[in-house]
Amino acid sequence: VSPECISAYNDLKLNKKHKYIIYKLSDDNKQIVVDSTGEGNDYDEFRDKLGAIGKGPRYAIYDFEYQLASGEGTRNKITFIAWSPDDAGIMAKMVYASSKEALKRSLNGIATELQANDQDDIEFETVIKTVSKGTAAA
């Protein structure tokens, strides 16, 4: 895990500088590096970047903010998403699966983890239902 991964995560968690971070393996598959970051509340932009055809597996952190259906206010949950599209190569999937724990251990304060394998798995409604355990307002 490159130091840049941890500093980008701390910028998201502590300074609210980023809304999301997408991580990838370096070209030589020896290190996890930051692929891209984003600000603002445009989930569609994040989903499109994560699910871009041909990019292969990725890890992502997204700082979800949602209103409680009970009207008791807003909640934030930092969510780890392991994106491994069904059409990715078996070798890439294996390398990402075996590297995931190293990244997660480096990032303190992750509230939820999701495994996503197709576009439906990263639709906002699907994700927010999991992240909020069904307590988010529709």
N, C-alpha and C positions, 0 to 999 in steps of 0.2 A: 504494500500500500504506500503510494508516494505521499510525502508530507503535504503536498498541494491538496490532496483529497481531504485530509483532516482539517486544514485551514479553511477550505471552502465550506466544509460542514459546519465549522464553528462560526463562520460568517453567517450562515443560514440560521443556525440555532440561537446564537447569542445576539447577533447584530441585525438579524432580519434583513440582511443585504441581498439574499437570494430567496426565491420561492421554491426553486428546485435545482437539483444537481444531477446530471447524468454522468455515470462513470463507465469506463471501458478498460479492457486490457490493452496494454501497449502493444505495438506491432510485433515485438519479439515474445509476447505473452509472459513477460517476467515481472511486470508491475501493473498495478491498478492505477489509472490516471483519470483526471477530469476530462470528460468529453465536451460537456457544455453546461452552462448555468443559465438561469433565467429569473427575471423579476416580474412582478405583477401577477394578477390573478387569472391569467389566460390558460386554463387547464387544457384547452384544445391545442394550443401551441406546444405545450409539454408533451401531450399524447402523440402528436404528429412527429415530434422530434424523436421520441422514444421508439415509436413503431414504424419509423421510416423503413421502407422495403430495402432489403439487402444489407442492412447495417449489422444484423446478427444480434446476439445476446448483449444485454447491458444491465447495469445496476442503476437504480435511481433512488433519490431521496426527494420527497415532496412534503412540504409543510402545509397540511390540510387545515383549513379553517372552516367551521360549519356552525350553523345555528342549531340549538337543540329544539326538537319538536315541542318539548314541554314549555318553551318560552323562557327557560332559565339562563339564557345567554349564549355566548359563543365559546367554542372550544377549539384548541389547536392540537393536532397530533402529527408528529414527525413520523413519516411512513417510509419504510424501506421496500422498494419494489425490485424483485428479481425478474427481469424480462428475458424470457428465453423462447422466442417464437418457434412454432412447430416446424417452420421451414428452414431453421438454422441447421448448419452441419452438426453431426453428432460429436465431432471432435471439439468444436467451439462450445457446445452445450456442456460437455464434460469438464472442460477447463474452467468455465464460468461457475459451474456447480461446486467444484472443488476449491475455488478461490473466494466464494461468497462469505464464509465464516471469518476469514482474515479481515475483510472490509468491515463487516458488522462489529467485530470486536474492537476495531479502531474508532468507531463512532458511538459515543456514549449518548444515551437519551432517546433512542429510537423507541417509539410507542407501539408500532404495528409493523408486521411484515406481510407482504403479499407475494405470491408466485403468480406470474402472468405469462400465458402462453399464446394468446391470440388477442385480436383487437377488442373483443367483447370483455376480456378480463381487465382492460384498462379504460373502459368507458367510465365517465365520472360517476354515474348513478351506481354502477356496480362497486366501484372502489369506495365511495363515500358510505355506502351501506355497511361494508366490512370495517372500515376505519372507525365509524361511529357506533358500531355494534347495533345499528338500527335506531339510534336515538336522534339522528339528524332530521331537521325539518325538510319536507319534500320541496 
